[in-house]
């Protein structure tokens, strides 16, 4: 909401956002319970890049991390959560149970990634989406795991070495830039991270400059009714994100893919 600007990973972005960026992702695109300070109150963080309202909350909702790119938590803006110990989150963020509602294979399939493409996961966190992206780009392609949190990037580097991910490269992002080179990628994925970005229209322009002609950006975020995710005041509608992407030079729309707790918006550069 897996470092994300940042270096690379899925679901745990300590966000990697450029332009106005702050992730997999997500960021650090899933989190279970960890104590975090949110503006004036202490919130309980669970899985997800951003805090989610806990069941039964009556006043200011408690925060629970998003179950996607939890990297978003380290995104700039309203939630400045640090995730220094990936091992504390990986069991929750990369849990198989997350697949049931996150539908990572369906999200990646919708992106129409072709073998040999270069793809970036902004807010990669603990790398939840990386195996799915690698499977699509193939041995000739490349996946950039982008995040602001160095610990998440190191975790992904270690995972890449242990699992033989030779075509994964971590990228350290900062609040206003993804760390990606101009016109270097064909697809950009951002899970549970977009709402963390403080200057989203500027960031959209930044991402547009990092895409190759005909490239596209894919944004997954929590809907208003989701049982988890950021506090209500920080949740966005698809229409808001579409407008921000259009201001950045994209042709944007709500994708037809149905997700249990989230929505998917795609922004495409004109051919």
C-alpha positions in Angstrom: 0.0 0.0 0.0 5.7 -4.5 -0.6 12.1 0.8 0.3 8.3 0.6 -3.5 11.8 6.2 -4.8 12.7 2.8 -3.7 14.0 -0.4 -4.8 11.9 -3.4 -5.8 9.5 -5.9 -4.1 5.7 -6.9 -4.0 3.1 -5.9 -1.5 5.4 -4.1 0.8 6.3 -0.8 -0.5 8.0 1.2 1.8 6.9 3.0 -1.3 8.8 3.7 -4.2 7.3 6.5 -5.9 8.7 9.0 -8.2 7.5 12.3 -9.4 5.3 12.9 -6.5 5.8 9.4 -5.3 6.5 8.4 -2.0 4.8 0.5 -3.5 4.7 -4.0 -3.7 3.2 -1.8 -4.1 3.2 -1.3 -2.7 5.3 0.9 0.4 5.7 -2.1 1.8 2.8 -3.7 -0.3 1.1 -6.5 4.1 1.4 -6.1 7.6 -0.1 -7.8 10.7 0.0 -6.0 13.9 2.7 -3.5 14.6 2.6 -0.3 16.4 2.9 2.8 14.4 2.4 6.5 15.1 -0.2 8.1 12.8 -0.3 11.9 13.1 -1.8 12.4 16.6 -2.7 8.8 17.6 -1.1 5.4 17.7 -2.5 2.9 15.3 -2.4 -0.8 15.0 -0.9 -2.0 11.7 -2.0 -5.2 10.1 -1.3 -6.6 6.6 -1.5 -4.2 3.7 0.4 -1.3 2.5 -1.7 1.0 4.5 -3.6 1.0 7.7 -7.0 -0.4 7.7 -9.9 0.2 10.0 -10.2 -2.5 12.5 -13.5 -4.3 13.0 -15.6 -2.7 15.8 -13.7 0.6 15.8 -16.0 3.3 17.1 -13.9 6.5 17.2 -10.8 7.2 15.1 -10.4 3.9 13.3 -7.3 1.9 14.2 -4.9 1.2 11.4 -4.3 -2.1 9.9 -1.8 -2.6 7.1 -3.2 -3.4 3.7 -2.8 -7.0 2.6 -1.1 -6.1 -0.6 2.0 -4.1 -1.2 2.7 -3.1 2.3 5.5 -1.0 1.0 3.1 1.8 0.7 3.4 2.3 4.4 6.7 4.0 4.0 5.3 6.3 1.4 5.5 10.0 2.0 2.6 11.9 3.1 0.0 11.2 5.7 1.4 7.9 7.0 5.2 7.8 7.6 5.6 4.2 8.8 9.0 2.6 8.8 9.4 -1.1 8.2 12.9 -1.9 9.2 12.5 -5.6 9.8 10.9 -7.4 6.8 11.0 -10.7 8.6 8.3 -9.3 11.0 5.9 -8.9 8.1 6.7 -11.4 5.4 4.5 -14.2 6.8 1.5 -12.0 6.7 2.2 -9.9 3.6 3.2 -12.9 1.5 0.6 -15.3 3.0 -1.1 -17.7 0.6 -4.4 -16.5 2.1 -3.9 -13.1 0.6 -4.1 -14.7 -2.9 -7.8 -15.3 -2.4 -8.8 -11.6 -2.3 -5.7 -10.0 -3.9 -5.8 -12.2 -7.0 -2.2 -11.4 -8.0 -2.2 -13.7 -11.0 -5.4 -12.1 -12.4 -4.0 -8.6 -11.8 -0.8 -9.4 -13.7 -2.6 -11.2 -16.5 -4.8 -8.0 -17.0 -1.6 -6.0 -17.5 -0.9 -7.9 -20.7 2.8 -8.2 -20.1 4.8 -9.7 -22.9 8.0 -11.7 -22.7 11.0 -9.4 -22.7 9.3 -6.4 -21.2 10.6 -4.3 -18.4 8.2 -3.9 -15.5 8.4 -1.9 -12.3 6.7 -2.7 -9.0 6.4 0.5 -7.1 6.3 -0.1 -3.4 7.4 -3.7 -3.7 7.7 -4.3 0.0 8.5 -8.0 0.7 8.1 -8.8 -3.0 4.7 -10.4 -3.0 4.0 -9.6 -6.6 7.5 -10.3 -7.9 7.2 -14.0 -8.7 4.1 -13.3 -10.8 5.8 -10.5 -12.7 8.9 -12.6 -13.3 6.7 -15.3 -14.8 5.3 -12.9 -17.4 8.5 -11.1 -18.5 10.4 -14.3 -18.9 14.2 -14.8 -18.8 14.7 -11.9 -21.3 12.7 -9.4 -19.4 13.4 -7.4 -16.2 11.5 -6.6 -13.1 12.4 -3.5 -11.0 11.4 -3.7 -7.4 11.0 -0.2 -6.2 10.8 0.9 -2.6 11.9 3.7 -0.2 12.8 1.4 2.6 16.3 0.0 2.3 15.6 -2.9 4.5 12.9 -4.1 2.1 15.2 -3.8 -0.8 17.9 -5.8 0.9 15.3 -8.4 1.7 14.3 -8.7 -1.9 18.0 -8.8 -3.0 18.5 -11.8 -0.6 15.3 -13.5 -1.9 16.4 -13.0 -5.5 19.8 -14.6 -4.8 18.2 -17.5 -2.8 15.5 -18.1 -5.4 17.5 -17.5 -8.5 15.7 -14.4 -9.7 18.4 -13.2 -12.0 16.2 -10.7 -13.7 15.1 -8.7 -10.6 16.7 -5.4 -9.8 16.0 -3.4 -6.7 15.6 0.4 -7.0 15.7 2.8 -4.2 13.1 5.6 -4.5 12.5 8.9 -2.8 9.4 10.8 -2.1 9.3 12.7 -5.4 10.9 10.2 -7.7 10.8 6.5 -8.5 14.5 6.1 -9.2 13.7 4.6 -12.6 15.4 5.9 -15.8 13.4 7.8 -18.4 11.6 5.6 -20.9 12.9 2.5 -19.2 9.8 0.4 -18.5 6.8 -0.9 -20.3 4.5 -1.5 -17.3 4.3 0.0 -13.8 2.4 -1.7 -11.0 1.5 0.2 -7.8 -0.5 -1.7 -5.2 -1.9 0.0 -2.1 0.5 2.8 -2.5 -1.1 5.6 -4.6 -3.0 7.2 -1.7 0.3 7.7 0.1 1.7 10.0 -2.6 1.4 13.7 -1.6 1.6 15.2 -5.1 -0.1 12.6 -7.2 -0.7 14.6 -10.4 3.0 15.5 -10.5 3.9 11.9 -9.7 1.7 10.7 -12.6 3.7 13.0 -14.9 6.9 11.5 -13.5 5.7 8.0 -14.2 4.6 8.9 -17.7 8.2 10.0 -18.4 9.5 6.6 -17.2 7.3 4.6 -19.5 8.2 3.7 -23.1 5.7 4.7 -25.8 2.5 2.7 -25.5 3.3 1.9 -21.8 0.8 1.8 -19.0 0.5 2.2 -15.2 -1.7 -0.1 -13.2 -3.0 1.1 -9.8 -4.6 -1.2 -7.2 -6.1 0.4 -4.1 -8.7 -0.3 -1.5 -12.3 0.6 -2.1 -14.5 2.5 0.4 -16.1 -0.6 1.8 -13.1 -2.7 2.2 -12.7 -4.3 5.7 -9.0 -3.4 5.6 -6.9 -0.6 4.2 -6.1 3.0 5.2 -8.4 5.1 7.4 -11.6 6.3 5.6 -10.3 9.9 5.1 -7.3 8.6 3.1 -9.2 6.2 0.8 -9.8 7.2 -2.8 -12.3 6.6 -5.4 -11.5 5.3 -8.9 -12.7 8.6 -10.3 -10.1 10.5 -8.3 -7.2 8.3 -9.5 -8.4 8.5 -13.1 -8.5 12.3 -12.9 -5.0 12.4 -11.5 -3.6 10.1 -14.1 -5.3 12.1 -16.9 -3.7 15.3 -15.5 -0.4 13.5 -15.8 -0.9 12.7 -19.5 -2.5 9.3 -19.4 -5.7 8.0 -20.9 -7.2 6.4 -17.8 -10.2 4.1 -16.9 -11.5 1.7 -14.3 -10.5 -1.8 -15.3 -13.2 -4.4 -15.5 -11.3 -6.9 -13.2 -13.3 -7.5 -10.1 -11.4 -7.6 -6.8 -13.0 -8.4 -3.4 -11.6 -5.4 -1.5 -10.0 -3.2 -4.1 -10.3 -1.7 -7.6 -7.9 -1.6 -10.5 -7.3 1.6 -12.5 -5.2 1.6 -15.6 -3.6 4.6 -17.3 -2.2 4.2 -20.8 0.1 6.5 -22.7 -1.2 7.5 -26.2 0.4 5.4 -28.9 
